[in-house]
Amino acid sequence: MIKATEVATVPVDGTRYHDRRHARVESDHIWRKTWLLAALASDLETPNGTVTFDVGHDSIIIARAKDGALYAYHNACTHRGTRLLEEGVGSTPLITCPYHAWCFKLDGSLRGAPDPDSFAEGLPADRLRIKPVRLETWQGFVFVNMDPEAEPLSGFLGKLVERAAPYQIAKMDLIEDQTVSVGCNWKAMIDNFSELYHVDHIHPQHKRFVDCPSATDELFENGHTGLYVPGFVTDSRYPVPDKPTDYQEMQLTALGIDASEFVGRVAEIPAAITRAKREQSGSNGYDYSALSDEQLTTVFQYNLFPNIILSGSPEGLWMMRSRPHPDDPSKSYLDKWTLQLSPDPALGGNPEHKQTMHAASGNSEAVDGRVPRDCFGHEDILSGNKSMTETIDQDISLLARVQAGARSSGFDRAWLSDQEIRVAHFHDALNETYRAAGLLEEMNLSA
């Protein structure tokens, strides 16, 4: 792990949030050379399933062939480069180019093309296979890497593999799939989810169910970070209430505990929830045997460099993914998957036992076995037409202003507190790429 004293060796300047040179360097040396979370394995369980993942100017197809093997390749026809599939989840036995009808198998090989005799050099199969992309899976997620020389995914994730192992993320079901276009650089979004310094000010509801001032951070190799926030407890900066908050009451009720018993004893709620989960483990639909007592009531967050936020608890998870706009560095996209671990009937579970600290906003219902993807703009959130939950809505409401301020001639660099150590660590990882490209020297920001 990384020590806090080893972080923030170079200032975080405003230029990196809007400069096209930075965006080009990121495209060539980060997006095209880093392991990227591209899909849910559950969307590729059956043969002929496809997922198309867009990042910047690149687009990747992931497909499950008839033999059950997973393949990943660039979403570009080897004839004249036409995009083969639109972004999203689909199913098809073959991929046919919409322009000239070249046809490819799901392993990426060319099956055929109209008028093959008209090609003087023929249609050599090896040359005309869709350019492959490396693929690996972890915790129910599919990762891709456009760099054939990249280290294995396990090496890239490092200690995160061990940290996430006790949680049953791969067994969680997708209950909401949202994408919002945002008026800020993709890094501003990651910055936002890399510190709790803003929580007391713009997320006042959090003091009812988590203790952010008592949270602890972890810094890992390759720019990854961890965060652990005590849950089922009120904010330690404020007096302990006499009776359970509405959120605490809801969680106690889900475990069959009478919330009225904790009037005057609110500080004892986390211990009571831990005992109840231990006693009910294996009989209420959940198996908590791999988790420590602390993990039973803690909200974890793992930020995977460069653009993934995994915020979860034993029963649920938000996967948030910040993606760059292909042409405008001042814009980006935020994908949010809400995943939930359903009570297992084999362990005595039923819907009444369902628990989660990571609820959906309630905008999606399953169609043909999967919740549809809902795409909208941040204006829809500001107007109240769409929601990604109260907390995320509050964040998004301010990020366009953050972006505007970063372009101001009155702002040159960030002034970070100790509470923003994960922001600094993220930018230290970015700075390695910027330094290699000469951008830090040009900006006179060298260490």
One Martini backbone bead per residue (centre of mass of N, CA, C, O) as a GRO file, in nm:
protein
  447
    1MET     BB    1   0.102   0.032   0.008
    2ILE     BB    2   0.033   0.375   0.043
    3LYS     BB    3   0.158   0.657   0.168
    4ALA     BB    4   0.068   0.975   0.241
    5THR     BB    5   0.368   1.094   0.206
    6GLU     BB    6   0.362   0.994  -0.121
    7VAL     BB    7   0.165   1.225  -0.187
    8ALA     BB    8   0.141   1.501  -0.375
    9THR     BB    9   0.397   1.611  -0.572
   10VAL     BB   10   0.179   1.754  -0.760
   11PRO     BB   11  -0.011   1.977  -0.872
   12VAL     BB   12  -0.358   2.056  -0.929
   13ASP     BB   13  -0.464   2.162  -1.219
   14GLY     BB   14  -0.705   2.311  -1.437
   15THR     BB   15  -0.624   2.223  -1.730
   16ARG     BB   16  -0.689   1.905  -1.720
   17TYR     BB   17  -1.019   1.969  -1.753
   18HIS     BB   18  -0.987   2.109  -2.081
   19ASP     BB   19  -0.746   2.001  -2.228
   20ARG     BB   20  -0.670   1.844  -2.532
   21ARG     BB   21  -0.394   1.725  -2.467
   22HIS     BB   22  -0.479   1.559  -2.228
   23ALA     BB   23  -0.693   1.393  -2.378
   24ARG     BB   24  -0.493   1.257  -2.576
   25VAL     BB   25  -0.315   1.123  -2.366
   26GLU     BB   26  -0.539   0.959  -2.232
   27SER     BB   27  -0.620   0.797  -2.480
   28ASP     BB   28  -0.332   0.666  -2.542
   29HIS     BB   29  -0.230   0.602  -2.210
   30ILE     BB   30  -0.506   0.500  -2.073
   31TRP     BB   31  -0.756   0.387  -2.230
   32ARG     BB   32  -0.541   0.204  -2.422
   33LYS     BB   33  -0.372   0.079  -2.133
   34THR     BB   34  -0.622  -0.004  -1.954
   35TRP     BB   35  -0.822  -0.145  -1.738
   36LEU     BB   36  -1.173  -0.189  -1.824
   37LEU     BB   37  -1.494  -0.157  -1.735
   38ALA     BB   38  -1.753  -0.296  -1.960
   39ALA     BB   39  -1.922  -0.540  -1.808
   40LEU     BB   40  -2.165  -0.774  -1.745
   41ALA     BB   41  -2.175  -1.109  -1.715
   42SER     BB   42  -2.494  -1.138  -1.716
   43ASP     BB   43  -2.507  -1.023  -2.027
   44LEU     BB   44  -2.318  -1.309  -2.109
   45GLU     BB   45  -2.443  -1.604  -2.051
   46THR     BB   46  -2.540  -1.637  -2.344
   47PRO     BB   47  -2.545  -1.717  -2.646
   48ASN     BB   48  -2.512  -1.419  -2.851
   49GLY     BB   49  -2.412  -1.223  -2.659
   50THR     BB   50  -2.391  -0.856  -2.627
   51VAL     BB   51  -2.145  -0.587  -2.571
   52THR     BB   52  -2.120  -0.230  -2.599
   53PHE     BB   53  -1.823  -0.026  -2.548
   54ASP     BB   54  -1.768   0.317  -2.476
   55VAL     BB   55  -1.450   0.514  -2.519
   56GLY     BB   56  -1.447   0.772  -2.664
   57HIS     BB   57  -1.324   0.665  -2.981
   58ASP     BB   58  -1.389   0.392  -2.859
   59SER     BB   59  -1.504   0.047  -2.940
   60ILE     BB   60  -1.641  -0.245  -2.775
   61ILE     BB   61  -1.682  -0.593  -2.825
   62ILE     BB   62  -1.878  -0.835  -2.647
   63ALA     BB   63  -1.886  -1.201  -2.679
   64ARG     BB   64  -2.092  -1.499  -2.693
   65ALA     BB   65  -2.039  -1.788  -2.807
   66LYS     BB   66  -2.152  -2.104  -2.877
   67ASP     BB   67  -1.901  -2.233  -2.702
   68GLY     BB   68  -1.885  -2.002  -2.450
   69ALA     BB   69  -1.694  -1.797  -2.539
   70LEU     BB   70  -1.509  -1.505  -2.486
   71TYR     BB   71  -1.508  -1.190  -2.669
   72ALA     BB   72  -1.287  -0.920  -2.785
   73TYR     BB   73  -1.343  -0.621  -2.991
   74HIS     BB   74  -1.346  -0.401  -3.222
   75ASN     BB   75  -1.589  -0.156  -3.345
   76ALA     BB   76  -1.459  -0.241  -3.654
   77CYS     BB   77  -1.455  -0.269  -3.973
   78THR     BB   78  -1.217  -0.419  -4.198
   79HIS     BB   79  -1.294  -0.258  -4.448
   80ARG     BB   80  -1.392   0.080  -4.344
   81GLY     BB   81  -1.467   0.114  -4.014
   82THR     BB   82  -1.739   0.052  -3.936
   83ARG     BB   83  -1.975   0.044  -3.715
   84LEU     BB   84  -2.141  -0.243  -3.607
   85LEU     BB   85  -2.244  -0.151  -3.316
   86GLU     BB   86  -2.433  -0.044  -3.081
   87GLU     BB   87  -2.470   0.067  -2.786
   88GLY     BB   88  -2.498  -0.215  -2.571
   89VAL     BB   89  -2.739  -0.466  -2.537
   90GLY     BB   90  -2.739  -0.799  -2.699
   91SER     BB   91  -2.842  -1.024  -2.982
   92THR     BB   92  -2.635  -1.242  -3.197
   93PRO     BB   93  -2.498  -1.474  -3.428
   94LEU     BB   94  -2.416  -1.220  -3.604
   95ILE     BB   95  -2.202  -0.972  -3.764
   96THR     BB   96  -2.330  -0.699  -3.956
   97CYS     BB   97  -2.256  -0.468  -4.168
   98PRO     BB   98  -2.446  -0.178  -4.249
   99TYR     BB   99  -2.296  -0.109  -4.529
  100HIS     BB  100  -2.159  -0.401  -4.683
  101ALA     BB  101  -2.220  -0.687  -4.534
  102TRP     BB  102  -2.022  -0.781  -4.356
  103CYS     BB  103  -1.944  -1.102  -4.195
  104PHE     BB  104  -1.933  -1.205  -3.847
  105LYS     BB  105  -1.827  -1.376  -3.603
  106LEU     BB  106  -1.807  -1.395  -3.249
  107ASP     BB  107  -1.478  -1.433  -3.282
  108GLY     BB  108  -1.413  -1.214  -3.535
  109SER     BB  109  -1.449  -1.363  -3.788
  110LEU     BB  110  -1.474  -1.399  -4.124
  111ARG     BB  111  -1.747  -1.522  -4.313
  112GLY     BB  112  -1.826  -1.278  -4.523
  113ALA     BB  113  -1.871  -1.127  -4.861
  114PRO     BB  114  -1.957  -0.949  -5.105
  115ASP     BB  115  -1.806  -1.019  -5.381
  116PRO     BB  116  -1.517  -1.176  -5.348
  117ASP     BB  117  -1.395  -1.160  -5.651
  118SER     BB  118  -1.338  -0.832  -5.635
  119PHE     BB  119  -1.076  -0.913  -5.475
  120ALA     BB  120  -0.754  -0.922  -5.564
  121GLU     BB  121  -0.648  -1.015  -5.257
  122GLY     BB  122  -0.884  -1.103  -5.127
  123LEU     BB  123  -0.995  -1.273  -4.799
  124PRO     BB  124  -0.802  -1.276  -4.547
  125ALA     BB  125  -0.864  -1.396  -4.238
  126ASP     BB  126  -0.632  -1.280  -4.061
  127ARG     BB  127  -0.651  -0.980  -4.165
  128LEU     BB  128  -0.997  -0.960  -4.124
  129ARG     BB  129  -1.005  -0.970  -3.843
  130ILE     BB  130  -1.107  -0.847  -3.571
  131LYS     BB  131  -0.962  -0.657  -3.351
  132PRO     BB  132  -0.839  -0.755  -3.066
  133VAL     BB  133  -0.916  -0.783  -2.709
  134ARG     BB  134  -0.860  -0.792  -2.397
  135LEU     BB  135  -0.987  -1.039  -2.146
  136GLU     BB  136  -1.150  -1.021  -1.819
  137THR     BB  137  -1.260  -1.144  -1.497
  138TRP     BB  138  -1.440  -0.986  -1.203
  139GLN     BB  139  -1.695  -0.996  -0.992
  140GLY     BB  140  -1.896  -0.995  -1.259
  141PHE     BB  141  -1.685  -0.852  -1.444
  142VAL     BB  142  -1.584  -0.698  -1.751
  143PHE     BB  143  -1.262  -0.669  -1.889
  144VAL     BB  144  -1.057  -0.439  -2.082
  145ASN     BB  145  -0.764  -0.431  -2.318
  146MET     BB  146  -0.580  -0.262  -2.579
  147ASP     BB  147  -0.316  -0.385  -2.453
  148PRO     BB  148  -0.119  -0.662  -2.525
  149GLU     BB  149   0.112  -0.583  -2.282
  150ALA     BB  150  -0.045  -0.609  -2.043
  151GLU     BB  151  -0.111  -0.685  -1.748
  152PRO     BB  152  -0.277  -0.857  -1.553
  153LEU     BB  153  -0.555  -0.793  -1.376
  154SER     BB  154  -0.453  -0.886  -1.094
  155GLY     BB  155  -0.205  -0.696  -1.096
  156PHE     BB  156  -0.362  -0.429  -1.122
  157LEU     BB  157  -0.545  -0.467  -0.861
  158GLY     BB  158  -0.427  -0.631  -0.639
  159LYS     BB  159  -0.550  -0.581  -0.323
  160LEU     BB  160  -0.852  -0.576  -0.422
  161VAL     BB  161  -0.900  -0.875  -0.439
  162GLU     BB  162  -0.892  -0.922  -0.131
  163ARG     BB  163  -1.096  -0.704  -0.030
  164ALA     BB  164  -1.351  -0.819  -0.214
  165ALA     BB  165  -1.388  -1.129  -0.155
  166PRO     BB  166  -1.623  -1.141   0.076
  167TYR     BB  167  -1.800  -1.042  -0.147
  168GLN     BB  168  -2.113  -1.103  -0.348
  169ILE     BB  169  -2.108  -0.953  -0.634
  170ALA     BB  170  -2.159  -1.180  -0.856
  171LYS     BB  171  -2.466  -1.230  -0.722
  172MET     BB  172  -2.570  -0.973  -0.817
  173ASP     BB  173  -2.839  -0.775  -0.920
  174LEU     BB  174  -2.978  -0.592  -1.165
  175ILE     BB  175  -3.197  -0.289  -1.099
  176GLU     BB  176  -3.015  -0.053  -1.242
  177ASP     BB  177  -2.970   0.159  -1.553
  178GLN     BB  178  -2.753   0.444  -1.588
  179THR     BB  179  -2.715   0.755  -1.793
  180VAL     BB  180  -2.523   1.060  -1.768
  181SER     BB  181  -2.483   1.373  -1.887
  182VAL     BB  182  -2.200   1.591  -1.826
  183GLY     BB  183  -2.058   1.926  -1.740
  184CYS     BB  184  -1.774   1.748  -1.714
  185ASN     BB  185  -1.501   1.614  -1.642
  186TRP     BB  186  -1.419   1.295  -1.558
  187LYS     BB  187  -1.232   1.380  -1.311
  188ALA     BB  188  -1.441   1.537  -1.142
  189MET     BB  189  -1.601   1.285  -1.068
  190ILE     BB  190  -1.375   1.133  -0.921
  191ASP     BB  191  -1.315   1.345  -0.713
  192ASN     BB  192  -1.592   1.341  -0.573
  193PHE     BB  193  -1.540   1.012  -0.510
  194SER     BB  194  -1.253   1.095  -0.323
  195GLU     BB  195  -1.437   1.248  -0.101
  196LEU     BB  196  -1.585   1.383   0.227
  197TYR     BB  197  -1.569   1.699   0.260
  198HIS     BB  198  -1.870   1.763   0.125
  199VAL     BB  199  -2.096   1.612   0.285
  200ASP     BB  200  -2.193   1.806   0.514
  201HIS     BB  201  -2.300   2.023   0.300
  202ILE     BB  202  -2.465   1.842   0.053
  203HIS     BB  203  -2.530   1.571   0.263
  204PRO     BB  204  -2.728   1.581   0.529
  205GLN     BB  205  -2.857   1.285   0.533
  206HIS     BB  206  -2.601   1.116   0.631
  207LYS     BB  207  -2.627   1.163   0.947
  208ARG     BB  208  -2.851   0.917   0.975
  209PHE     BB  209  -2.632   0.648   0.873
  210VAL     BB  210  -2.338   0.786   0.882
  211ASP     BB  211  -1.968   0.818   0.968
  212CYS     BB  212  -1.754   1.012   0.808
  213PRO     BB  213  -1.539   1.115   1.024
  214SER     BB  214  -1.462   0.783   1.073
  215ALA     BB  215  -1.322   0.735   0.825
  216THR     BB  216  -1.119   0.527   0.607
  217ASP     BB  217  -0.816   0.497   0.425
  218GLU     BB  218  -0.682   0.367   0.106
  219LEU     BB  219  -0.368   0.303  -0.067
  220PHE     BB  220  -0.280   0.200  -0.393
  221GLU     BB  221  -0.168   0.072  -0.646
  222ASN     BB  222  -0.236   0.226  -0.957
  223GLY     BB  223  -0.454   0.444  -0.812
  224HIS     BB  224  -0.597   0.306  -0.595
  225THR     BB  225  -0.884   0.299  -0.362
  226GLY     BB  226  -1.006   0.323  -0.016
  227LEU     BB  227  -1.323   0.299   0.179
  228TYR     BB  228  -1.449   0.334   0.530
  229VAL     BB  229  -1.789   0.343   0.659
  230PRO     BB  230  -1.978   0.380   0.915
  231GLY     BB  231  -2.279   0.215   0.985
  232PHE     BB  232  -2.584   0.256   1.152
  233VAL     BB  233  -2.498   0.555   1.216
  234THR     BB  234  -2.426   0.854   1.342
  235ASP     BB  235  -2.289   1.150   1.339
  236SER     BB  236  -2.016   1.248   1.546
  237ARG     BB  237  -2.068   1.570   1.525
  238TYR     BB  238  -2.333   1.486   1.659
  239PRO     BB  239  -2.577   1.427   1.845
  240VAL     BB  240  -2.732   1.174   1.980
  241PRO     BB  241  -3.017   1.049   1.935
  242ASP     BB  242  -3.290   0.924   2.108
  243LYS     BB  243  -3.385   0.805   1.833
  244PRO     BB  244  -3.420   0.648   1.564
  245THR     BB  245  -3.386   0.678   1.258
  246ASP     BB  246  -3.541   0.606   0.973
  247TYR     BB  247  -3.315   0.424   0.869
  248GLN     BB  248  -3.266   0.252   1.120
  249GLU     BB  249  -3.554   0.145   1.139
  250MET     BB  250  -3.556  -0.005   0.869
  251GLN     BB  251  -3.317  -0.201   0.934
  252LEU     BB  252  -3.431  -0.329   1.188
  253THR     BB  253  -3.692  -0.439   1.061
  254ALA     BB  254  -3.552  -0.629   0.849
  255LEU     BB  255  -3.435  -0.799   1.118
  256GLY     BB  256  -3.668  -0.806   1.348
  257ILE     BB  257  -3.637  -0.528   1.500
  258ASP     BB  258  -3.726  -0.323   1.759
  259ALA     BB  259  -3.684   0.016   1.757
  260SER     BB  260  -3.803   0.099   2.043
  261GLU     BB  261  -3.562  -0.034   2.210
  262PHE     BB  262  -3.364   0.237   2.116
  263VAL     BB  263  -3.451   0.431   2.311
  264GLY     BB  264  -3.159   0.575   2.432
  265ARG     BB  265  -2.980   0.344   2.226
  266VAL     BB  266  -2.846   0.423   1.945
  267ALA     BB  267  -2.539   0.338   1.983
  268GLU     BB  268  -2.631   0.012   1.976
  269ILE     BB  269  -2.713  -0.066   1.683
  270PRO     BB  270  -2.465  -0.193   1.536
  271ALA     BB  271  -2.440  -0.435   1.735
  272ALA     BB  272  -2.726  -0.547   1.683
  273ILE     BB  273  -2.689  -0.599   1.381
  274THR     BB  274  -2.454  -0.790   1.401
  275ARG     BB  275  -2.596  -1.007   1.568
  276ALA     BB  276  -2.830  -1.062   1.374
  277LYS     BB  277  -2.660  -1.149   1.129
  278ARG     BB  278  -2.524  -1.385   1.269
  279GLU     BB  279  -2.783  -1.540   1.358
  280GLN     BB  280  -2.914  -1.535   1.046
  281SER     BB  281  -2.705  -1.677   0.909
  282GLY     BB  282  -2.845  -1.907   0.672
  283SER     BB  283  -3.182  -1.814   0.728
  284ASN     BB  284  -3.236  -1.510   0.564
  285GLY     BB  285  -3.066  -1.537   0.269
  286TYR     BB  286  -2.783  -1.499   0.414
  287ASP     BB  287  -2.414  -1.504   0.391
  288TYR     BB  288  -2.167  -1.395   0.650
  289SER     BB  289  -1.905  -1.578   0.700
  290ALA     BB  290  -1.676  -1.395   0.534
  291LEU     BB  291  -1.736  -1.171   0.741
  292SER     BB  292  -1.680  -0.927   0.939
  293ASP     BB  293  -1.816  -0.734   1.172
  294GLU     BB  294  -1.740  -0.466   1.039
  295GLN     BB  295  -1.854  -0.538   0.748
  296LEU     BB  296  -2.163  -0.554   0.828
  297THR     BB  297  -2.157  -0.205   0.886
  298THR     BB  298  -1.992  -0.127   0.625
  299VAL     BB  299  -1.898   0.112   0.393
  300PHE     BB  300  -1.766   0.062   0.080
  301GLN     BB  301  -1.485   0.193  -0.130
  302TYR     BB  302  -1.371   0.138  -0.470
  303ASN     BB  303  -1.117   0.281  -0.666
  304LEU     BB  304  -1.061   0.231  -1.008
  305PHE     BB  305  -0.827   0.277  -1.213
  306PRO     BB  306  -0.959   0.558  -1.351
  307ASN     BB  307  -1.323   0.520  -1.347
  308ILE     BB  308  -1.406   0.353  -1.075
  309ILE     BB  309  -1.697   0.297  -0.858
  310LEU     BB  310  -1.727   0.097  -0.556
  311SER     BB  311  -2.030   0.101  -0.370
  312GLY     BB  312  -2.077  -0.086  -0.059
  313SER     BB  313  -2.230  -0.385   0.071
  314PRO     BB  314  -2.330  -0.698   0.141
  315GLU     BB  315  -2.626  -0.631  -0.032
  316GLY     BB  316  -2.480  -0.395  -0.212
  317LEU     BB  317  -2.429  -0.187  -0.526
  318TRP     BB  318  -2.233   0.066  -0.680
  319MET     BB  319  -2.166   0.128  -1.021
  320MET     BB  320  -1.930   0.375  -1.127
  321ARG     BB  321  -1.876   0.541  -1.457
  322SER     BB  322  -1.634   0.742  -1.604
  323ARG     BB  323  -1.665   0.911  -1.925
  324PRO     BB  324  -1.547   1.043  -2.201
  325HIS     BB  325  -1.575   1.266  -2.426
  326PRO     BB  326  -1.471   1.250  -2.755
  327ASP     BB  327  -1.451   1.600  -2.799
  328ASP     BB  328  -1.517   1.713  -2.493
  329PRO     BB  329  -1.350   1.776  -2.193
  330SER     BB  330  -1.621   1.923  -2.053
  331LYS     BB  331  -1.732   1.627  -2.089
  332SER     BB  332  -1.951   1.349  -1.976
  333TYR     BB  333  -2.005   1.017  -1.833
  334LEU     BB  334  -2.246   0.846  -1.616
  335ASP     BB  335  -2.246   0.529  -1.489
  336LYS     BB  336  -2.519   0.335  -1.323
  337TRP     BB  337  -2.516   0.050  -1.117
  338THR     BB  338  -2.762  -0.140  -0.952
  339LEU     BB  339  -2.694  -0.375  -0.695
  340GLN     BB  340  -2.845  -0.689  -0.567
  341LEU     BB  341  -2.882  -0.906  -0.294
  342SER     BB  342  -3.073  -1.168  -0.288
  343PRO     BB  343  -3.257  -1.368  -0.121
  344ASP     BB  344  -3.204  -1.702  -0.048
  345PRO     BB  345  -3.413  -1.968  -0.048
  346ALA     BB  346  -3.194  -2.185   0.048
  347LEU     BB  347  -3.168  -1.970   0.317
  348GLY     BB  348  -3.468  -1.864   0.387
  349GLY     BB  349  -3.555  -1.660   0.177
  350ASN     BB  350  -3.727  -1.339   0.129
  351PRO     BB  351  -3.833  -1.029   0.035
  352GLU     BB  352  -3.854  -0.929   0.340
  353HIS     BB  353  -3.522  -0.959   0.376
  354LYS     BB  354  -3.441  -0.722   0.228
  355GLN     BB  355  -3.117  -0.557   0.188
  356THR     BB  356  -2.986  -0.207   0.179
  357MET     BB  357  -2.754   0.081   0.114
  358HIS     BB  358  -2.817   0.058  -0.222
  359ALA     BB  359  -3.042   0.208  -0.375
  360ALA     BB  360  -3.275   0.278  -0.590
  361SER     BB  361  -3.468   0.527  -0.762
  362GLY     BB  362  -3.722   0.382  -0.930
  363ASN     BB  363  -3.700   0.395  -1.273
  364SER     BB  364  -3.694   0.069  -1.301
  365GLU     BB  365  -3.806  -0.205  -1.510
  366ALA     BB  366  -3.835  -0.508  -1.611
  367VAL     BB  367  -3.744  -0.633  -1.948
  368ASP     BB  368  -3.696  -0.935  -2.041
  369GLY     BB  369  -3.506  -0.970  -1.761
  370ARG     BB  370  -3.423  -0.652  -1.796
  371VAL     BB  371  -3.312  -0.360  -1.732
  372PRO     BB  372  -3.318  -0.070  -1.870
  373ARG     BB  373  -3.157   0.179  -2.026
  374ASP     BB  374  -3.106   0.512  -1.890
  375CYS     BB  375  -3.091   0.815  -2.079
  376PHE     BB  376  -2.950   1.138  -1.978
  377GLY     BB  377  -2.943   1.459  -1.852
  378HIS     BB  378  -2.860   1.685  -1.606
  379GLU     BB  379  -3.121   1.851  -1.652
  380ASP     BB  380  -3.315   1.626  -1.550
  381ILE     BB  381  -3.219   1.649  -1.257
  382LEU     BB  382  -3.263   1.953  -1.204
  383SER     BB  383  -3.584   1.925  -1.278
  384GLY     BB  384  -3.683   1.619  -1.167
  385ASN     BB  385  -3.719   1.391  -1.398
  386LYS     BB  386  -3.458   1.271  -1.266
  387SER     BB  387  -3.285   0.993  -1.084
  388MET     BB  388  -2.983   0.873  -0.874
  389THR     BB  389  -3.041   0.980  -0.618
  390GLU     BB  390  -2.992   1.216  -0.392
  391THR     BB  391  -2.684   1.214  -0.378
  392ILE     BB  392  -2.613   1.223  -0.683
  393ASP     BB  393  -2.778   1.472  -0.750
  394GLN     BB  394  -2.611   1.666  -0.576
  395ASP     BB  395  -2.348   1.634  -0.727
  396ILE     BB  396  -2.441   1.705  -1.021
  397SER     BB  397  -2.545   2.000  -0.954
  398LEU     BB  398  -2.215   2.102  -0.929
  399LEU     BB  399  -2.012   2.012  -1.165
  400ALA     BB  400  -2.042   2.247  -1.369
  401ARG     BB  401  -1.915   2.455  -1.171
  402VAL     BB  402  -1.645   2.321  -1.143
  403GLN     BB  403  -1.568   2.340  -1.442
  404ALA     BB  404  -1.587   2.646  -1.472
  405GLY     BB  405  -1.369   2.712  -1.254
  406ALA     BB  406  -1.125   2.561  -1.394
  407ARG     BB  407  -1.127   2.793  -1.639
  408SER     BB  408  -1.038   3.008  -1.468
  409SER     BB  409  -0.802   3.265  -1.418
  410GLY     BB  410  -0.844   3.235  -1.089
  411PHE     BB  411  -0.746   2.932  -1.141
  412ASP     BB  412  -0.463   2.697  -1.090
  413ARG     BB  413  -0.494   2.525  -0.807
  414ALA     BB  414  -0.522   2.296  -0.574
  415TRP     BB  415  -0.630   2.283  -0.214
  416LEU     BB  416  -0.557   2.024  -0.010
  417SER     BB  417  -0.666   1.806   0.215
  418ASP     BB  418  -0.649   1.526   0.409
  419GLN     BB  419  -0.944   1.439   0.306
  420GLU     BB  420  -0.800   1.439  -0.010
  421ILE     BB  421  -0.599   1.193  -0.062
  422ARG     BB  422  -0.742   1.044  -0.300
  423VAL     BB  423  -0.714   1.269  -0.502
  424ALA     BB  424  -0.406   1.282  -0.502
  425HIS     BB  425  -0.355   0.988  -0.587
  426PHE     BB  426  -0.496   1.002  -0.859
  427HIS     BB  427  -0.308   1.235  -0.972
  428ASP     BB  428  -0.043   1.088  -0.948
  429ALA     BB  429  -0.115   0.878  -1.163
  430LEU     BB  430  -0.160   1.083  -1.390
  431ASN     BB  431   0.125   1.222  -1.377
  432GLU     BB  432   0.284   0.994  -1.505
  433THR     BB  433   0.164   1.045  -1.787
  434TYR     BB  434   0.216   1.349  -1.818
  435ARG     BB  435   0.523   1.339  -1.782
  436ALA     BB  436   0.588   1.152  -2.027
  437ALA     BB  437   0.447   1.383  -2.225
  438GLY     BB  438   0.537   1.684  -2.101
  439LEU     BB  439   0.310   1.852  -1.947
  440LEU     BB  440   0.440   1.950  -1.680
  441GLU     BB  441   0.665   2.120  -1.806
  442GLU     BB  442   0.483   2.313  -1.966
  443MET     BB  443   0.333   2.399  -1.680
  444ASN     BB  444   0.537   2.412  -1.444
  445LEU     BB  445   0.485   2.112  -1.251
  446SER     BB  446   0.730   1.998  -1.154
  447ALA     BB  447   0.889   1.833  -0.888
   0.00000   0.00000   0.00000
